[in-house]
């Protein structure tokens, strides 16, 4: 797998625990979501990671506290 930019330029990691999986997000120095991954049962990971993948491709700069809050759905716009 090829990284879009060197890891040393990435500024922050955020974890979010949802009912059936644990999601991880990597933000760059500007606060954009540049990576998303998930750990959990097969079917739940596929469902739960989809919004994270959309955030990665959208150049959104979400509020990190809202991104880590399991009560806020990831499908809702997360712009700060």
C-alpha positions in Angstrom: 0.0 0.0 0.0 1.4 3.4 -0.9 0.9 6.4 1.4 -0.4 9.6 0.0 2.1 11.5 2.1 4.9 10.6 4.6 3.6 9.5 8.0 5.7 12.0 9.8 3.6 14.8 8.3 0.4 13.4 9.8 -0.5 15.2 13.0 -3.1 13.2 14.9 -5.0 10.0 15.4 -8.6 9.7 16.7 -10.4 6.6 17.8 -14.2 6.2 17.8 -16.0 3.2 19.4 -19.3 2.4 17.9 -21.6 -0.4 18.9 -20.0 -3.1 16.8 -16.6 -1.8 15.7 -13.8 0.6 16.6 -13.0 3.2 14.0 -9.6 5.0 13.7 -9.0 8.2 11.8 -5.8 9.9 10.9 -5.7 13.6 10.4 -3.1 15.7 8.7 -1.6 18.9 10.0 -4.5 20.9 8.6 -7.1 18.7 10.3 -8.3 16.8 7.1 -9.2 13.2 7.5 -6.5 11.4 5.4 -7.1 7.8 6.5 -9.8 5.6 8.2 -9.7 2.0 9.4 -11.9 -0.2 11.5 -11.6 -3.3 13.7 -14.6 -5.5 14.5 -16.8 -8.3 13.2 -16.8 -8.6 9.4 -20.2 -7.3 8.5 -20.2 -4.4 11.0 -16.8 -3.2 9.9 -17.9 -2.9 6.3 -21.0 -0.9 7.3 -19.2 1.3 9.9 -16.2 2.2 7.8 -18.2 3.5 4.8 -18.7 7.0 6.3 -15.1 7.1 7.3 -14.0 6.4 3.7 -16.3 9.2 2.5 -14.7 11.6 4.9 -11.2 10.6 3.7 -12.1 11.5 0.1 -13.9 14.7 0.9 -11.1 16.9 2.3 -13.4 17.7 5.2 -11.8 19.2 8.4 -14.0 17.9 11.2 -13.9 19.0 14.8 -11.9 16.2 16.4 -14.1 16.1 19.5 -17.2 15.6 17.3 -15.4 13.0 15.2 -14.6 11.0 18.4 -18.2 11.3 19.8 -20.1 8.1 19.2 -23.5 10.0 19.7 -22.9 12.0 16.5 -23.5 10.0 13.3 -20.5 10.1 10.9 -22.9 10.6 8.0 -23.8 14.1 9.4 -21.6 16.8 8.1 -18.7 17.2 10.5 -17.3 20.5 9.4 -16.1 22.5 12.4 
